[in-house]
Amino acid sequence: FVLAAVSPAVVVPSMLLLQSDGFGVQKGVPTLLMAAGSFDDILAITGFTTCLGIAFGT
């Protein structure tokens, strides 16, 4: 799960740059990718915490 997380510090500036250039704006691709990246981060953190709790739970 740790390797699957997306870094918002990398994705968001790139998507904002593409959005300002007009790439994918009509279909909302940059907005969708930023939202999907946030969801992916939540899923990765939740999965990692769950696995950590199972492995080291008392």
C-alpha positions in Angstrom: 0.0 0.0 0.0 2.8 2.4 0.7 4.2 2.1 -2.9 0.7 2.7 -4.4 0.2 6.1 -2.9 0.2 9.1 -5.2 2.1 12.2 -4.2 -0.2 15.3 -4.4 3.0 17.5 -4.5 3.8 15.9 -7.9 0.3 15.4 -9.4 -1.5 18.6 -8.6 1.0 21.1 -10.1 1.3 19.0 -13.2 -2.5 18.8 -13.6 -2.9 22.6 -13.0 -0.3 23.3 -15.7 -2.1 21.0 -18.1 -5.4 22.6 -17.1 -4.1 26.1 -17.7 -2.9 25.0 -21.2 -6.3 23.7 -22.0 -5.5 20.0 -22.2 -8.5 17.9 -21.2 -10.5 20.8 -19.8 -13.7 20.1 -21.8 -13.9 16.6 -20.4 -12.6 17.4 -17.0 -9.6 15.1 -17.1 -7.3 17.2 -14.8 -10.0 17.6 -12.2 -10.8 13.9 -12.4 -7.2 12.9 -12.0 -6.7 15.1 -8.9 -9.8 13.7 -7.3 -8.8 10.1 -8.1 -5.3 10.8 -6.7 -6.9 12.0 -3.4 -9.1 8.9 -3.3 -6.1 6.7 -4.0 -4.2 8.3 -1.1 -7.1 7.7 1.3 -7.3 4.1 0.1 -3.5 3.5 0.5 -3.4 5.0 4.0 -6.4 3.0 5.1 -5.0 -0.2 3.7 -1.6 0.4 5.2 -3.1 1.2 8.6 -5.3 -1.9 8.5 -2.4 -4.2 7.5 -0.2 -2.6 10.2 -3.0 -3.2 12.8 -3.4 -6.8 11.8 0.4 -7.5 11.8 1.1 -5.8 15.1 -2.2 -6.0 16.9 -2.3 -7.3 20.4 
